[in-house]
Amino acid sequence: MLTRRAFLASGVCLPAVLPAAAMPEAYGAVPSSRQLRWHALETTAFLHFTVNTFTDKEWGYGDEDPNIFNPARFDPDSIVEALEAAGMRGVILTAKHHDGFCLWPTATTDHSIRNSTWRGGKGDVVGDLAAAARRRNLLFGVYLSPWDRNNPAYGTPAYLPIYRRQLTELLTNYGPIFEVWHDGANGGDGFYGGAREKRTIDKRTYYDWPRTWDMVRSLQPEAVIFSDVGPDIRWVGNERGIAGDPCWATYDPVAADGGPASPGDVREKESPTGHRHGSKWMPAECDVSIRPGWFWHERENARVKTPAQLIDLYYKSVGRGANLLLNVPPNRDGLLSPEDVAALKAFGDYRRKTFARNLAAGAKVSSGARALVEGRDDRWWAADSLTPELTIDLPRAETFQVIRVKEAIRFGQRIDRLAVERWDSGEWRTVAETTSIGPRRLIRLDQPVTATRLRLRVTEAAANPVLSEFALFAE
């Protein structure tokens, strides 16, 4: 249960119009302050970039010559500018993928940018992108593969201190980090310093994740930690960028054999939907690439996702309460390819145009629920029953195709199902029905609807609903 003291300690502002004594009692698991900030981002970008970009591979073996990494026209500002145009609010870089090649001048390995002739061994992709992100007010995050196919110590206890030193360098030298990303790929064949063999690890125990996560908390307390078992953000269970419907923010990760789960060992079929009454607040992140592969390949230039496909992914991820993590891989010049940039811009233009004006702003809402149309996350309306009904009288007839509803998730995910209706010819007619609201539910109608009066009905809930927004938009 979220007590008043714990709530105030979270740093979330109380609404000016609601006295503290009337604060709703939390239901079930609730998000931390770092998770609340993450939910507000909605869309972030992934940058898969390493020696694979130059070897035309998806997974490097670990035996690459560092000199092959040579992005002669690398321009972090142009990359971040294109991401900003798409509406991205953060960017995560593959600082080290499975090949073990580090994109910063680490002291932990020779398989790094420090031993490349690019910029005379003085280059720092991590530092340059972190700085470019700050200049554009995007948050910066890091991906650090636990599996290292280059390091001779991998698979032995001696590797863990190396991995943690790498993580420490990333979390102390590059400013605030908003997300730390741990991949689930663990162990297999590799170079391993010339051994060229297969190494198998016990992914449940080898990495000693709790100690590593404690280190992340101490160095970057505001960063969320991602893996397929969290602890803050869960993998959605596929690489198609699509959340389940419903997609609950609560989750209890279970291993494939039914035992305790660990990164790389989770029952994936339950990840898309989560668990309705899970004990942990662990929302889904939907990772997907704008291209068929995660790294840039020239042969895929004609297969970049179209703006329409990106928009559809947005509604099937962000619109279902998850966040979208869209990978846009830099090419061998160290730039985003023109095809990718064009698709990103069109995607951003659609969102800016569609969500620029809430057609429900200024509406009269019954039961004193005016906070729902004010567009402020620090205001909410708390119902006095499990299945409340609200009428929304618009100032004028409006034609809309997108409905957005939000719960005040700081009090838990409470609503199971709701319906939106319009007043038409003397009776209420259903416009849409949906489930699993959480941080947001975007309902994209098949056809535009015109109305002057609407009704919002919660038809099923586990606790009295606490709503923070009802909004209408025209595409």
C-alpha positions, -999 to 999 in steps of 0.1 A, spaced: 0 0 0 13 35 -8 12 56 24 9 93 24 45 96 36 58 73 8 38 92 -18 52 126 -8 87 111 -7 83 100 -43 86 136 -55 53 136 -74 33 168 -69 -1 168 -53 -28 185 -73 -37 220 -62 -75 212 -63 -75 181 -42 -68 183 -4 -43 158 8 -69 142 31 -89 132 -1 -59 114 -17 -71 80 -30 -56 49 -14 -33 31 -38 -44 -2 -53 -19 -30 -58 16 -24 -72 24 13 -80 52 29 -101 83 44 -86 92 80 -94 117 68 -120 91 47 -136 66 76 -137 92 97 -156 98 68 -180 61 63 -187 59 100 -197 86 95 -225 63 73 -247 88 69 -275 126 65 -274 153 55 -299 178 27 -301 211 31 -320 227 -2 -329 262 7 -340 295 -12 -338 319 -33 -359 289 -52 -372 280 -21 -392 312 -26 -412 312 -64 -414 276 -67 -425 267 -89 -396 240 -89 -369 261 -107 -343 299 -102 -344 321 -131 -334 346 -110 -314 376 -114 -336 372 -81 -355 401 -58 -362 393 -26 -344 405 -6 -374 374 -18 -393 354 7 -373 358 39 -393 327 61 -396 344 89 -414 315 113 -414 301 105 -380 278 134 -369 260 128 -336 241 161 -339 225 151 -372 216 117 -358 199 133 -327 183 160 -348 165 133 -369 154 115 -337 141 147 -323 121 153 -355 105 119 -349 93 130 -315 118 108 -296 125 118 -260 155 97 -253 181 76 -271 199 44 -261 232 34 -277 247 0 -280 279 9 -261 290 -27 -264 272 -55 -283 279 -92 -281 311 -88 -301 326 -71 -271 338 -40 -291 334 -9 -269 324 24 -284 342 44 -257 379 44 -248 375 19 -219 405 8 -198 390 -27 -195 398 -42 -230 418 -37 -261 388 -45 -282 376 -9 -283 376 23 -301 408 32 -283 427 8 -306 410 19 -338 427 43 -362 395 63 -363 403 97 -349 437 84 -340 423 63 -312 409 94 -295 373 90 -306 344 84 -282 310 76 -297 294 73 -263 306 107 -252 297 124 -285 262 110 -286 256 118 -249 266 154 -255 245 157 -287 215 143 -269 219 169 -241 221 197 -267 187 186 -281 172 179 -246 169 141 -253 177 118 -225 206 94 -229 208 57 -221 232 28 -225 231 -8 -237 259 -30 -224 258 -66 -235 265 -91 -207 277 -116 -233 312 -107 -246 325 -130 -274 359 -113 -274 369 -113 -237 390 -143 -228 376 -142 -192 340 -146 -203 324 -177 -186 347 -174 -156 344 -155 -123 371 -131 -136 347 -116 -162 322 -101 -137 345 -74 -123 354 -65 -159 317 -61 -168 310 -40 -138 340 -18 -144 326 -12 -179 293 -3 -165 308 19 -139 327 39 -166 295 44 -185 275 54 -155 300 79 -141 316 96 -171 287 106 -194 262 125 -173 227 114 -163 216 81 -177 179 75 -180 179 38 -189 203 9 -186 196 -19 -211 206 -56 -205 202 -80 -234 190 -115 -227 215 -132 -251 239 -152 -230 268 -175 -238 277 -195 -269 305 -197 -294 330 -169 -297 366 -157 -302 373 -154 -264 408 -141 -269 417 -168 -295 402 -198 -278 374 -200 -305 351 -222 -285 317 -224 -271 312 -213 -235 280 -220 -216 270 -201 -184 242 -206 -159 223 -174 -167 204 -177 -135 234 -173 -113 265 -164 -133 260 -126 -136 249 -121 -100 224 -95 -113 211 -82 -79 246 -69 -70 250 -53 -105 216 -36 -102 225 -23 -67 256 -8 -83 234 9 -110 211 22 -83 240 37 -64 256 54 -95 225 64 -114 195 63 -90 171 79 -115 179 53 -142 154 26 -150 168 -9 -156 155 -30 -185 157 -67 -190 131 -94 -197 126 -96 -160 130 -59 -152 135 -49 -124 120 -16 -136 110 -23 -173 102 -56 -189 107 -69 -224 74 -71 -243 83 -106 -254 87 -99 -291 109 -78 -314 79 -66 -335 72 -35 -314 37 -47 -305 22 -49 -270 -4 -74 -259 -40 -63 -258 -45 -59 -229 -11 -50 -217 -10 -47 -179 17 -27 -162 20 -53 -134 40 -85 -138 55 -114 -120 83 -129 -142 84 -167 -143 111 -188 -158 104 -212 -187 104 -241 -162 80 -223 -139 107 -213 -114 122 -179 -105 130 -160 -137 163 -143 -146 174 -123 -176 174 -145 -207 153 -171 -190 116 -160 -188 83 -174 -200 80 -151 -229 44 -159 -238 32 -140 -207 53 -109 -213 31 -92 -239 1 -90 -216 17 -90 -182 -4 -101 -152 -35 -83 -142 -28 -84 -105 10 -89 -106 29 -80 -75 55 -58 -93 50 -26 -113 70 -36 -144 56 -21 -176 65 -33 -211 89 -17 -235 83 -26 -272 116 -28 -291 116 -29 -328 139 -19 -357 130 5 -385 147 -20 -407 145 -58 -409 179 -61 -391 191 -43 -360 223 -31 -376 226 -12 -409 228 -32 -441 229 -16 -475 206 -43 -489 179 -32 -465 177 4 -477 145 -3 -496 129 -21 -467 127 8 -442 94 9 -424 70 34 -439 55 62 -419 21 44 -419 38 13 -404 55 34 -377 22 51 -368 5 17 -366 33 5 -342 28 36 -321 -9 28 -315 -1 -9 -308 26 0 -283 23 34 -267 -15 32 -274 -17 1 -252 2 16 -223 37 4 -232 66 25 -245 80 22 -280 118 18 -284 125 22 -321 159 12 -334 174 34 -362 209 21 -370 236 45 -382 253 35 -415 290 32 -423 294 69 -427 282 74 -391 250 89 -402 213 79 -404 205 69 -440 181 93 -459 154 66 -461 153 63 -423 154 101 -418 125 106 -441 104 80 -424 112 94 -390 102 130 -400 69 119 -414 62 98 -382 70 129 -361 49 152 -383 19 129 -379 21 129 -341 26 167 -339 -3 174 -362 -27 148 -346 -21 155 -310 -16 193 -312 -52 201 -301 -74 183 -277 -109 187 -290 -124 179 -255 -106 209 -239 -131 232 -225 -158 206 -223 -183 204 -194 -178 172 -175 -202 158 -149 -195 148 -113 -169 175 -109 -144 157 -132 -132 188 -150 -96 177 -143 -99 151 -171 -100 178 -199 -74 202 -185 -44 183 -198 -24 183 -166 -8 151 -152 -9 165 -116 -47 166 -116 -71 137 -114 -106 127 -106 -114 100 -81 -147 81 -85 -169 71 -56 -179 38 -71 -164 9 -91 -184 17 -123 -189 54 -126 -204 72 -156 -193 106 -168 -210 128 -194 -188 151 -215 -205 181 -232 -183 196 -259 -185 233 -266 -194 225 -302 -198 196 -325 -164 180 -330 -152 153 -354 -125 130 -340 -109 97 -347 -86 92 -317 -96 89 -280 -70 91 -253 -78 80 -217 -53 79 -188 -54 66 -153 -36 84 -125 -12 54 -122 5 66 -91 -25 51 -74 -22 18 -93 -39 3 -124 -75 0 -113 -97 -1 -144 -104 -34 -162 -128 -22 -189 -146 9 -201 -168 22 -229 -172 55 -248 -206 64 -262 -221 93 -280 -256 109 -278 -273 103 -311 -310 107 -320 -321 105 -284 -300 75 -273 -265 65 -263 -246 46 -290 -213 28 -285 -183 44 -301 -156 22 -286 -149 -4 -258 -115 -12 -245 -96 -27 -216 -63 -21 -197 -60 17 -195 -30 23 -172 -7 52 -182 -26 57 -214 -50 40 -238 -52 53 -274 -83 42 -292 -80 48 -330 -114 45 -346 -119 29 -380 -139 60 -391 -142 96 -378 -171 103 -354 -189 136 -349 -205 144 -316 -215 171 -292 -221 149 -262 -202 118 -250 -204 94 -221 -175 76 -205 -185 44 -186 -162 23 -165 -179 -11 -168 -154 -31 -147 -128 -21 -122 -108 -37 -93 -109 -5 -73 -127 29 -76 -112 45 -108 -89 74 -106 -87 91 -140 -64 119 -151 -74 125 -188 -100 122 -214 -90 137 -248 -102 136 -284 -81 142 -315 -86 144 -352 -62 127 -376 
